[in-house]
Amino acid sequence: MEQLNKIEIRGNVGNVNILKVGGTRVAHFSVATNFAYKDRNGEPVIETTWHNVTAWEGNKGIPSLEIIEKGFPIFVSGRLRIQKYIGGDGTERTSYDVIANIIEKVEANVSPQMI
């Protein structure tokens, strides 16, 4: 049986932190995606989800991290990594991260469609 762990996101870049690890740069950044719908009263609602992304410069689909700029639309393709850890208050927490293998700048920001 073939297994698949793939996620694709198109949204706007939030906070960006680029570090150097050994001789390679790695970016940790967030991407906001919006989902639009109408509630029971017919009022429009936009639900924003923030995704944490990690990208290593030099991967085949990531030649440069320079395209990752706060506020700009971006396409990210990669795999989902889920990690459990104990928070500072002693409670168990879960982190969902996208490990990118393709990053592309998107020319036009697409508005979410109302369902």
Phi, psi and omega per residue, in radians:
M1 nan 2.251 3.096
E2 -1.361 2.382 3.124
Q3 -1.875 2.656 -3.080
L4 -2.492 2.260 3.026
N5 -2.315 1.667 -3.057
K6 -2.444 2.420 3.080
I7 -2.413 2.435 3.090
E8 -2.214 2.324 -3.086
I9 -2.320 2.376 2.988
R10 -2.232 2.060 -3.107
G11 -2.909 -2.837 -3.113
N12 -1.840 2.446 -3.119
V13 -1.255 2.383 3.043
G14 -1.763 -2.210 3.137
N15 -1.192 2.508 -3.130
V16 -2.247 2.317 3.067
N17 -2.350 1.980 -3.138
I18 -1.893 2.174 -3.126
L19 -2.077 2.830 3.037
K20 -1.875 2.154 3.121
V21 -2.066 1.903 -3.009
G22 1.113 -2.210 3.117
G23 -1.737 0.152 -3.059
T24 -2.068 2.497 3.066
R25 -1.591 2.489 3.102
V26 -2.247 2.388 -3.139
A27 -1.923 2.335 2.975
H28 -2.005 2.079 -3.103
F29 -2.588 2.922 3.124
S30 -1.991 2.664 3.090
V31 -2.287 2.264 3.105
A32 -1.701 2.269 3.020
T33 -2.073 2.561 -3.128
N34 -2.016 2.485 3.043
F35 -2.189 2.137 -3.085
A36 -1.888 2.429 3.080
Y37 -2.716 3.032 3.081
K38 -1.919 2.374 3.138
D39 -1.346 -3.048 -3.084
R40 -1.051 -0.474 -3.138
N41 -1.577 0.066 -3.141
G42 1.446 0.126 3.129
E43 -1.410 2.396 3.123
P44 -1.223 2.429 3.106
V45 -2.277 2.340 3.038
I46 -2.029 2.103 -3.129
E47 -1.796 2.092 -3.132
T48 -1.769 2.306 3.074
T49 -2.074 2.306 3.098
W50 -1.743 2.302 -3.134
H51 -2.005 2.303 3.039
N52 -1.523 2.305 -3.074
V53 -2.231 2.443 3.017
T54 -2.119 2.282 -3.118
A55 -2.362 2.302 3.111
W56 -1.754 2.151 3.118
E57 -1.170 2.458 3.107
G58 1.783 -0.206 3.019
N59 -1.095 2.742 -3.098
K60 -0.914 -0.741 -3.113
G61 -1.594 0.035 -3.121
I62 -2.326 1.312 -3.118
P63 -1.194 -0.516 -3.102
S64 -2.585 2.544 3.071
L65 -1.574 -0.016 -3.078
E66 -1.132 -0.344 -3.132
I67 -1.379 -0.135 -3.114
I68 -1.557 1.712 -3.125
E69 -2.216 2.380 -3.119
K70 -0.957 2.299 3.095
G71 1.580 -0.286 -3.076
F72 -1.472 2.543 3.069
P73 -1.267 2.476 -3.057
I74 -2.584 2.653 3.023
F75 -1.947 2.298 3.131
V76 -2.242 2.313 3.028
S77 -2.206 2.411 -3.133
G78 -3.108 -2.663 3.141
R79 -2.084 2.707 3.135
L80 -1.635 2.268 3.086
R81 -2.050 2.242 3.126
I82 -2.003 2.208 3.139
Q83 -2.233 2.409 3.045
K84 -1.833 2.484 3.132
Y85 -2.656 2.913 3.098
I86 -1.718 2.137 -3.132
G87 -1.291 3.012 -3.124
G88 -1.051 -0.440 3.130
D89 -1.592 0.089 3.082
G90 1.556 -0.018 3.124
T91 -1.572 2.613 3.106
E92 -1.327 2.340 -3.141
R93 -2.216 2.835 3.133
T94 -2.228 2.360 3.126
S95 -2.038 2.301 3.094
Y96 -1.958 2.085 -3.095
D97 -2.237 2.497 3.030
V98 -1.691 2.149 3.041
I99 -1.689 1.851 -2.984
A100 -1.341 2.475 2.951
N101 -2.162 -0.145 3.022
I102 -2.470 2.295 3.029
I103 -2.326 2.279 3.103
E104 -2.385 2.450 3.042
K105 -1.313 2.416 3.136
V106 -1.792 2.317 -3.063
E107 -1.245 -0.780 -3.089
A108 -2.097 2.429 3.077
N109 -1.406 2.175 -3.094
V110 -1.645 2.214 3.105
S111 -1.320 2.525 3.093
P112 -1.179 2.509 3.132
Q113 -1.533 2.440 3.074
M114 -1.308 2.366 3.110
I115 -1.707 nan nan
